[in-house]
Amino acid sequence: MEMTEINQGATIKKVFIRLMPVLFISYILAYIDRINIGFAALKMNPDLGISSYIYGFGADVFFFGYFIFEIPSNLMLEKVGARRWIARIMISWGVLSAGMAFVQDPTSFIVARFFLGVAEAGFFPGVILYLTYWFPQQYRARIIAAFMVAIPVSLALGAPLSTAVLQMDGIAGLKGWQWLFIIEGVPAILFGLVFLAVMPDRPRDAKWLGTEERAWLQETIEREHKAVAAVHGTKALQAFADPRLLALAFIYFANTTANLGLAFFLPQILKKLGLSDMQTGLLTAIPYIFGTVGIIIFGYVSDKYKERRYTLFAALALTGFGLVGSGLLTGSFLAVAVMALAAIGIYGTKAPFWPLPSMFLTGSAAAGGIALINSIGNLGGFVGPYMVGWIRETTHSYQSGLYFLGLLALIAAALTLLVVNARFTQARRTAPGASPAGIRGA
C-alpha cells in the first residue's frame, strides 16, 4: 500500500495514543520498584544491620540476575508474543518486589534482590523490541524519548512518595520501609493483568486501527525489517559478534553506571546536607525533573534532524561534565543544580541511542542484540552502586565516586564519535526509502 493512500501521521498518532500510556505507566512502576531500595535504605539498613558495602552489593546483585536471564527472556518474547511475556514479567516482579518487605537480614536481602532481577529480566529490551514492531525508523527517537520520560518521572514521583510511605512506621506492626515495598510492588501485579488484557502483539492485531491503517503500518514495518535482514541476516549469534553491537553495549553500560550509581546514593548524598527525610525526597526530585526536559529535547532534535551521532555525544558529554562538577561541589546545595545538568545528559542519552541497534538488527538478531546491549549495560547497575559504595567506604566521601561516574561517561562520549560514523549506517544505504538525511544522522 502506498503511503499517500492514508494519513501516515494520523495513524502513528493513533498507535501512540493507544499504546504509550500503558507502556509509560508500566515503566514508571518498573523504575519505582527498582529505585525504592535507595529510600528504604534510610531506615532498613540500620534496622537489619546492613553496612554501606553490603547495601551496595545487594543493590547491585539485582543486575547480575538481570544480566543472566536478559537474552533468554527477549528471545522467548519473540516466540510467544510481547503481550503475554511482558505481562508475565510484570506480575512476577511485582510479587517479588512486595516480598522484599519480609527480608530479615543481609543474606535474605541479597537473595531477594537477585531473584527480583531474574523476575524483571527482559522487560526493558522487550519493550524496545515491541516498539520496533509498531513504529517506523523515522519516528523511533521521539517514541523512545516519550517512553523513557517514565524514568525521570518515576524518580521525581518516587522520591516524595517513598519518603512519605516511610512515615507509615508501626501501622499493622510493619516498619515504614516494609510498607514501601508492599505499596510499590502490588500495582505492578495489577498492571501486568491490564497489559495482558489490552495490548495487541502486532499492528495486524490492532482492531482499533482501520483496515488500511493496519495494512500500511504492518507492511511498512515488515519492509524495513526485511531491508535490514537482507544485508545483515537475522541470526542472533551472528549479531553478537558485530563490533557495533559491542560498542553500543559499552556506551549503554557507561550510561547506566552513571545513572544508577547516582540514583542509588543521591538520597544519602543529599541527606548529608542536614535535611529531613521529606526534604531529602523533595530535593531528590529536582534532577529528575530536569532529566524529563532533557529526554524530550534530545528525542525531538534527534528525529527532527535525523541526527544520532552528535546528539548522543552531546548527551554523554553533558553527563560526564555534570557529574564531575557535582563532585567538585559535594557538600553544597549548588551540587544539586549541577546534578540536574548531569540528569539532562543521562536521560537525554537514551533517545538518540536506542534507534541505533535497529539500523542493523532485525528478527532474532534484534531480540538477542537489544537484550545483549541492555544486559551488558545493566551490569552498570551493578558496577555503579558497588563502586560508589566501595569508594564511599574507602574515602569516607562521595566525591571520588562522582568523579568515577563522570569519567566513564566521558569515555563513552569519545567512543560514540569513533563508532557511530559513516560506516555504521552502511545497512541503511541499501534499505529502500533510506534518505540521505537518515544516513547522515546515524
C-alpha positions in Angstrom: 0.0 0.0 0.0 1.3 3.5 -1.0 2.0 5.9 1.9 -0.1 8.5 0.1 -3.3 6.4 0.4 -3.7 7.1 4.1 -2.6 9.8 6.6 0.6 8.3 7.9 1.0 10.8 10.7 -2.6 10.3 11.9 -2.0 6.5 12.0 1.2 6.9 14.1 -0.6 9.3 16.4 -3.4 6.8 16.9 -1.0 4.0 17.7 0.9 6.3 20.1 -2.2 7.3 22.0 -3.3 3.6 22.4 0.0 2.0 23.3 2.1 4.6 25.0 0.0 5.3 28.2 0.2 1.6 29.1 3.9 1.3 28.3 4.6 4.5 30.1 2.8 3.5 33.3 4.4 0.1 33.2 7.9 1.6 33.1 7.1 4.0 35.9 6.1 1.0 38.1 9.3 -0.8 37.0 11.6 2.0 37.8 9.9 2.9 41.1 10.3 -0.8 42.1 13.9 -0.6 41.1 15.0 2.5 42.9 12.8 2.4 46.0 15.7 0.5 47.6 17.5 3.8 47.9 14.8 5.3 50.1 14.1 2.1 52.0 17.8 2.0 52.9 17.4 5.2 55.0 15.5 3.0 57.6 16.1 -0.6 56.5 19.9 -0.5 56.7 20.1 0.3 60.5 17.1 -2.0 61.3 18.8 -5.0 59.6 22.4 -4.1 60.3 23.3 -3.6 56.6 26.5 -1.7 56.0 27.1 0.7 53.1 29.2 -2.1 51.4 26.5 -4.8 51.8 23.8 -2.3 50.7 25.8 -1.5 47.6 26.4 -5.2 46.8 22.7 -6.1 47.5 21.5 -3.2 45.3 23.9 -4.4 42.6 23.2 -8.1 42.6 19.7 -7.3 41.2 21.5 -6.6 37.9 23.5 -9.8 38.0 20.2 -11.8 37.9 19.0 -9.4 35.2 22.1 -10.0 33.2 21.9 -13.8 33.2 18.3 -14.0 32.1 18.0 -11.0 29.8 18.8 -12.6 26.5 16.7 -15.8 27.1 13.8 -13.6 28.1 13.9 -11.5 25.0 14.2 -14.5 22.7 11.2 -16.0 24.5 9.3 -12.8 23.9 9.8 -13.1 20.2 8.5 -16.6 20.2 5.4 -16.3 22.5 4.5 -12.6 21.8 5.1 -9.4 23.7 1.6 -9.2 25.3 1.8 -12.4 27.3 5.5 -12.3 28.1 5.7 -8.7 29.3 2.6 -9.3 31.4 4.3 -12.3 32.9 7.4 -10.2 33.7 5.3 -7.5 35.5 3.3 -9.9 37.6 6.4 -11.9 38.8 8.5 -8.8 39.6 5.5 -7.3 41.5 5.2 -10.4 43.6 8.9 -10.4 44.4 9.2 -6.7 45.0 6.4 -6.8 47.5 8.1 -9.8 49.1 11.1 -7.6 49.8 9.1 -6.4 52.8 9.9 -9.6 54.6 13.7 -9.7 54.4 15.2 -10.2 57.8 19.0 -9.9 57.5 21.7 -9.0 55.0 21.7 -12.5 53.5 18.0 -12.6 52.8 18.3 -9.1 51.4 20.9 -10.1 48.9 19.0 -13.3 47.8 15.7 -11.3 47.4 17.4 -8.7 45.3 19.0 -11.3 43.0 15.6 -13.0 42.3 13.9 -9.7 41.7 16.5 -9.1 38.9 15.7 -12.5 37.5 12.0 -11.7 37.5 12.3 -8.3 35.8 14.9 -9.5 33.2 13.7 -8.8 29.7 11.1 -6.0 30.5 13.0 -3.1 29.1 14.6 -4.7 26.0 11.2 -6.4 25.4 9.5 -3.0 25.2 12.2 -1.6 23.0 11.7 -4.6 20.7 8.0 -4.2 20.9 8.3 -0.6 19.7 10.1 -1.7 16.6 7.0 -3.8 15.8 4.9 -0.7 15.8 6.8 2.4 14.8 8.9 3.0 11.6 12.5 4.0 12.0 11.9 7.7 11.4 9.8 8.1 14.5 11.7 6.0 17.0 13.8 8.6 18.8 10.7 10.6 19.7 8.8 7.5 20.6 11.6 6.1 22.7 12.0 9.5 24.3 8.3 9.6 25.2 8.7 6.1 26.8 11.9 7.0 28.6 10.3 10.0 30.2 8.9 7.4 32.6 12.4 7.1 34.2 12.9 10.7 35.4 9.1 11.0 36.1 9.2 7.8 38.2 12.2 9.2 40.1 10.6 12.6 40.6 7.4 11.0 41.8 9.0 8.1 43.6 11.2 10.3 45.8 8.4 12.1 47.7 6.1 9.1 47.5 8.7 6.8 49.0 9.7 9.2 51.8 6.0 9.7 52.6 5.4 5.9 52.8 8.4 5.6 55.2 6.3 7.7 57.7 3.8 4.7 58.0 6.2 3.1 60.5 4.3 1.0 63.0 1.0 0.6 61.1 -0.2 -3.0 61.3 3.0 -3.8 63.1 5.1 -3.2 60.0 8.1 -0.8 59.5 7.8 2.1 57.1 10.3 0.5 54.7 8.2 -2.7 54.7 5.1 -0.7 53.6 7.3 0.9 51.0 8.0 -2.4 49.2 4.4 -3.6 49.5 2.7 -0.4 48.3 5.1 0.0 45.4 5.1 -3.7 44.4 1.4 -4.6 44.3 0.5 -2.2 41.5 2.9 -4.0 39.2 0.9 -7.2 39.6 -2.4 -5.4 38.9 -1.0 -3.6 35.8 0.5 -6.8 34.5 -3.1 -8.1 34.2 -4.1 -4.8 32.4 -1.2 -5.3 29.9 -2.4 -8.8 29.2 -5.9 -7.6 28.6 -5.4 -4.6 26.3 -2.1 -4.7 24.4 -2.0 -6.3 20.9 1.2 -8.0 19.7 1.4 -6.5 16.2 -0.3 -3.9 14.0 -2.3 -6.7 12.3 -3.8 -7.5 15.7 -5.0 -3.9 16.4 -8.7 -3.9 15.9 -8.8 -0.2 16.8 -6.9 0.6 13.5 -8.8 0.8 10.2 -8.2 -1.9 7.7 -6.0 0.4 5.5 -4.1 1.7 8.5 -3.3 -1.8 9.8 -2.2 -2.9 6.3 0.0 0.1 5.7 1.7 0.0 9.1 2.3 -3.8 9.1 3.7 -3.6 5.5 5.9 -0.6 6.4 7.4 -2.3 9.4 7.9 -5.6 7.6 9.6 -3.8 4.7 12.1 -2.1 7.0 12.9 -5.3 8.8 13.4 -7.2 5.5 15.7 -4.5 4.3 17.9 -4.9 7.3 17.7 -8.7 7.2 18.8 -8.7 3.6 22.1 -7.1 4.5 22.8 -8.4 8.0 20.7 -11.5 8.4 18.6 -12.4 11.4 20.7 -14.8 13.4 21.3 -13.7 17.0 24.8 -15.4 17.3 26.0 -13.5 14.2 24.8 -10.2 15.7 26.7 -10.9 18.9 30.0 -10.8 17.1 29.3 -7.4 15.5 31.7 -4.7 16.8 29.0 -2.1 16.6 26.8 -4.1 19.0 29.7 -4.5 21.5 30.5 -0.7 21.2 26.9 0.2 21.8 26.8 -2.2 24.8 29.7 -0.4 26.4 28.2 3.0 25.8 25.0 1.9 27.4 27.0 0.3 30.2 28.6 3.7 30.9 25.3 5.5 30.8 23.6 3.0 33.2 26.6 3.1 35.6 26.3 6.8 35.8 22.6 6.7 36.1 22.2 4.2 38.9 25.4 5.0 40.6 23.9 8.4 41.2 20.3 7.3 41.7 21.0 4.7 44.5 23.1 7.1 46.5 21.6 10.5 45.7 19.2 10.4 48.8 22.1 9.6 51.0 24.3 12.3 49.4 21.6 14.9 50.0 20.9 13.7 53.5 24.4 14.7 54.4 23.3 18.3 53.9 21.3 18.1 57.1 17.9 17.6 55.5 14.9 15.8 56.9 13.7 12.6 55.2 10.9 14.6 53.5 13.2 17.4 52.4 15.6 14.8 51.0 12.8 13.2 49.0 11.7 16.6 47.6 15.2 17.7 46.7 16.0 14.4 45.1 13.2 15.0 42.6 14.8 18.2 41.2 17.5 16.5 39.0 14.9 14.1 37.5 12.5 17.0 36.6 15.3 18.4 34.5 16.0 14.9 33.2 12.5 14.8 31.9 13.1 18.0 29.9 16.3 16.6 28.6 15.0 13.4 27.2 12.2 15.3 25.4 14.6 17.8 23.8 17.1 15.2 22.7 14.4 13.0 21.3 12.9 15.9 19.3 16.2 17.1 18.0 17.5 13.7 17.1 14.4 12.8 14.9 13.9 16.3 13.5 17.4 16.5 12.1 17.8 12.7 11.7 20.9 13.0 13.8 22.1 10.3 16.2 25.9 10.7 16.4 26.3 14.2 17.7 23.1 14.3 19.9 24.3 11.1 21.6 27.8 12.6 22.0 26.4 15.8 23.5 24.2 14.0 26.0 27.1 11.8 27.2 29.5 14.8 27.5 26.9 16.7 29.5 26.5 13.7 31.8 30.3 13.5 32.3 30.9 17.1 33.0 27.8 17.4 35.2 28.9 14.5 37.4 32.5 15.8 37.7 31.1 19.2 38.6 28.8 17.8 41.2 31.8 16.0 42.7 33.6 19.4 42.9 30.6 20.9 44.7 29.8 18.0 47.0 28.5 19.2 50.3 26.9 22.3 48.8 23.4 22.9 47.6 25.0 24.0 44.3 25.8 20.4 43.7 22.0 19.8 43.2 22.0 22.3 40.3 25.0 20.6 38.6 23.4 17.2 39.2 20.3 18.5 37.3 22.6 19.2 34.3 24.0 15.7 34.6 20.5 14.3 34.7 19.6 16.1 31.4 22.5 14.2 29.8 21.8 10.9 31.5 18.3 10.7 30.3 18.8 12.6 27.0 21.3 9.9 26.0 18.5 7.3 25.7 16.6 8.9 22.9 19.3 9.0 20.2 20.9 5.8 21.5 18.1 3.2 21.2 17.2 3.7 17.5 20.7 2.7 16.6 20.5 -1.1 17.1 17.5 -1.5 14.8 19.5 0.1 11.9 21.4 -3.2 11.6 19.4 -5.7 13.7 16.1 -7.4 13.0 14.3 -10.7 13.8 16.1 -12.9 16.3 19.2 -10.8 15.9 17.3 -7.7 17.1 15.7 -9.7 20.0 19.1 -11.1 21.1 21.1 -8.0 20.2 18.9 -5.5 22.0 18.9 -7.8 25.0 22.7 -8.2 24.9 23.1 -4.4 24.9 20.8 -4.0 27.8 22.1 -6.9 29.8 25.7 -5.7 29.5 24.5 -2.1 30.0 22.7 -3.2 33.2 25.9 -4.6 34.6 26.5 -0.8 35.0 23.7 -1.1 37.5 26.0 -3.4 39.4 29.2 -1.5 38.9 27.8 2.0 39.6 26.3 1.4 43.1 29.1 -1.1 44.0 31.9 1.3 43.1 30.3 4.4 44.7 29.6 2.3 47.8 33.2 1.0 47.9 34.7 4.4 47.3 32.5 5.9 50.0 33.7 3.2 52.4 37.3 3.8 51.4 37.4 7.6 51.3 34.5 8.5 53.6 33.2 10.8 50.8 31.0 10.5 47.8 33.2 13.0 45.8 35.6 10.5 44.2 32.6 8.2 43.3 31.1 11.1 41.3 34.4 11.6 39.5 34.5 7.9 38.6 31.0 8.1 37.1 31.8 11.3 35.2 35.0 9.9 33.7 33.2 6.8 32.5 30.5 8.9 30.7 33.2 11.0 29.0 34.9 7.8 27.7 31.6 6.7 26.3 31.2 10.1 24.6 34.6 9.7 22.9 33.7 6.2 21.8 30.5 7.5 20.2 32.4 9.7 17.9 34.6 6.8 16.8 31.9 4.1 16.3 28.8 5.9 15.2 30.3 7.1 11.9 29.5 6.8 8.2 30.3 3.1 8.1 27.9 2.5 11.0 25.0 3.2 8.6 26.0 1.1 5.6 22.9 -1.1 6.0 20.8 2.0 5.8 22.2 2.9 2.5 20.9 -0.3 0.9 17.5 0.0 2.6 14.6 1.0 0.3 13.5 4.5 1.1 16.5 5.4 3.2 17.1 9.1 2.9 20.4 10.9 2.8 19.5 12.7 6.0 18.9 9.4 7.6 22.3 8.2 6.6 24.0 11.3 7.7 22.1 11.4 11.0 23.1 7.9 12.2 
